[in-house]
């Protein structure tokens, strides 16, 4: 039995709330103790191959797509 045989891929639906990684956004470095995630953001569109469009809680659409590897679910 392999250690990751039961791991399932993560997929988000439009309307889900997510955080995105600060490393992927090239945000100003907060240092070792700075926040690792930004958000929450709402998923507006699933483009396929793990790419998603996001919208901030204020309603502005983020100008780029985000890969599922740089997102994590937000539980509010």
Phi and psi in degrees as GROMACS dihedral restraints (atoms count N, CA, C in turn):
[ dihedral_restraints ]
;  ai    aj    ak    al  type     phi  dphi    fc
    3     4     5     6     1   -87.1    20    10
    4     5     6     7     1   152.8    20    10
    6     7     8     9     1   -65.7    20    10
    7     8     9    10     1   -27.3    20    10
    9    10    11    12     1  -114.5    20    10
   10    11    12    13     1    27.6    20    10
   12    13    14    15     1   -69.7    20    10
   13    14    15    16     1   -20.3    20    10
   15    16    17    18     1  -104.7    20    10
   16    17    18    19     1     4.7    20    10
   18    19    20    21     1   -74.0    20    10
   19    20    21    22     1   131.2    20    10
   21    22    23    24     1  -109.2    20    10
   22    23    24    25     1   148.6    20    10
   24    25    26    27     1   -67.8    20    10
   25    26    27    28     1   151.3    20    10
   27    28    29    30     1   -92.6    20    10
   28    29    30    31     1   135.1    20    10
   30    31    32    33     1  -137.6    20    10
   31    32    33    34     1   141.8    20    10
   33    34    35    36     1  -114.0    20    10
   34    35    36    37     1   148.4    20    10
   36    37    38    39     1  -105.9    20    10
   37    38    39    40     1   151.8    20    10
   39    40    41    42     1   -54.7    20    10
   40    41    42    43     1   132.9    20    10
   42    43    44    45     1   103.6    20    10
   43    44    45    46     1   -18.6    20    10
   45    46    47    48     1   -68.5    20    10
   46    47    48    49     1   149.1    20    10
   48    49    50    51     1   -98.2    20    10
   49    50    51    52     1   135.9    20    10
   51    52    53    54     1  -138.8    20    10
   52    53    54    55     1   160.5    20    10
   54    55    56    57     1  -105.5    20    10
   55    56    57    58     1   150.5    20    10
   57    58    59    60     1  -118.3    20    10
   58    59    60    61     1   152.0    20    10
   60    61    62    63     1   -70.6    20    10
   61    62    63    64     1   136.2    20    10
   63    64    65    66     1   -69.0    20    10
   64    65    66    67     1   -30.2    20    10
   66    67    68    69     1   -62.7    20    10
   67    68    69    70     1   -39.1    20    10
   69    70    71    72     1   -75.8    20    10
   70    71    72    73     1   -23.1    20    10
   72    73    74    75     1   -88.9    20    10
   73    74    75    76     1    -7.2    20    10
   75    76    77    78     1    57.3    20    10
   76    77    78    79     1    37.1    20    10
   78    79    80    81     1   -69.7    20    10
   79    80    81    82     1   163.0    20    10
   81    82    83    84     1   -57.2    20    10
   82    83    84    85     1   133.2    20    10
   84    85    86    87     1   -63.2    20    10
   85    86    87    88     1   126.7    20    10
   87    88    89    90     1   -95.3    20    10
   88    89    90    91     1     4.7    20    10
   90    91    92    93     1    83.1    20    10
   91    92    93    94     1  -171.6    20    10
   93    94    95    96     1   -62.7    20    10
   94    95    96    97     1   -33.0    20    10
   96    97    98    99     1  -101.4    20    10
   97    98    99   100     1     9.4    20    10
   99   100   101   102     1   -72.6    20    10
  100   101   102   103     1   164.4    20    10
  102   103   104   105     1   -66.2    20    10
  103   104   105   106     1   140.4    20    10
  105   106   107   108     1   -92.7    20    10
  106   107   108   109     1   -19.3    20    10
  108   109   110   111     1  -131.4    20    10
  109   110   111   112     1   147.2    20    10
  111   112   113   114     1  -117.1    20    10
  112   113   114   115     1   150.2    20    10
  114   115   116   117     1   144.6    20    10
  115   116   117   118     1  -167.4    20    10
  117   118   119   120     1   -83.8    20    10
  118   119   120   121     1   157.2    20    10
  120   121   122   123     1  -127.1    20    10
  121   122   123   124     1   155.2    20    10
  123   124   125   126     1  -101.6    20    10
  124   125   126   127     1   134.1    20    10
  126   127   128   129     1   -74.2    20    10
  127   128   129   130     1   124.1    20    10
  129   130   131   132     1  -101.9    20    10
  130   131   132   133     1   -29.1    20    10
  132   133   134   135     1  -154.2    20    10
  133   134   135   136     1   135.7    20    10
  135   136   137   138     1  -100.9    20    10
  136   137   138   139     1   114.6    20    10
  138   139   140   141     1   -91.8    20    10
  139   140   141   142     1    -7.4    20    10
  141   142   143   144     1    97.8    20    10
  142   143   144   145     1   159.4    20    10
  144   145   146   147     1    55.4    20    10
  145   146   147   148     1    30.0    20    10
  147   148   149   150     1    79.8    20    10
  148   149   150   151     1    15.9    20    10
  150   151   152   153     1  -101.6    20    10
  151   152   153   154     1   138.5    20    10
  153   154   155   156     1  -136.7    20    10
  154   155   156   157     1   147.1    20    10
  156   157   158   159     1   -99.1    20    10
  157   158   159   160     1   140.5    20    10
  159   160   161   162     1  -122.3    20    10
  160   161   162   163     1   155.1    20    10
  162   163   164   165     1  -131.4    20    10
  163   164   165   166     1   137.5    20    10
  165   166   167   168     1   -71.9    20    10
  166   167   168   169     1   167.7    20    10
  168   169   170   171     1   -69.3    20    10
  169   170   171   172     1   -18.8    20    10
  171   172   173   174     1   -81.6    20    10
  172   173   174   175     1   -12.3    20    10
  174   175   176   177     1   107.5    20    10
  175   176   177   178     1    -2.8    20    10
  177   178   179   180     1   -84.5    20    10
  178   179   180   181     1   134.8    20    10
  180   181   182   183     1   -83.4    20    10
  181   182   183   184     1   131.9    20    10
  183   184   185   186     1   -70.2    20    10
  184   185   186   187     1   140.3    20    10
  186   187   188   189     1   -74.9    20    10
  187   188   189   190     1    -8.9    20    10
  189   190   191   192     1  -127.3    20    10
  190   191   192   193     1   171.6    20    10
  192   193   194   195     1   -92.5    20    10
  193   194   195   196     1   159.6    20    10
  195   196   197   198     1  -126.2    20    10
  196   197   198   199     1   135.1    20    10
  198   199   200   201     1   -82.3    20    10
  199   200   201   202     1   149.4    20    10
  201   202   203   204     1   -60.2    20    10
  202   203   204   205     1   -26.3    20    10
  204   205   206   207     1   -67.5    20    10
  205   206   207   208     1   -20.4    20    10
  207   208   209   210     1  -104.7    20    10
  208   209   210   211     1    13.8    20    10
  210   211   212   213     1  -123.4    20    10
  211   212   213   214     1   150.1    20    10
  213   214   215   216     1  -141.8    20    10
  214   215   216   217     1   149.4    20    10
  216   217   218   219     1   -65.5    20    10
  217   218   219   220     1   143.0    20    10
  219   220   221   222     1  -107.8    20    10
  220   221   222   223     1   125.0    20    10
  222   223   224   225     1  -105.8    20    10
  223   224   225   226     1   100.1    20    10
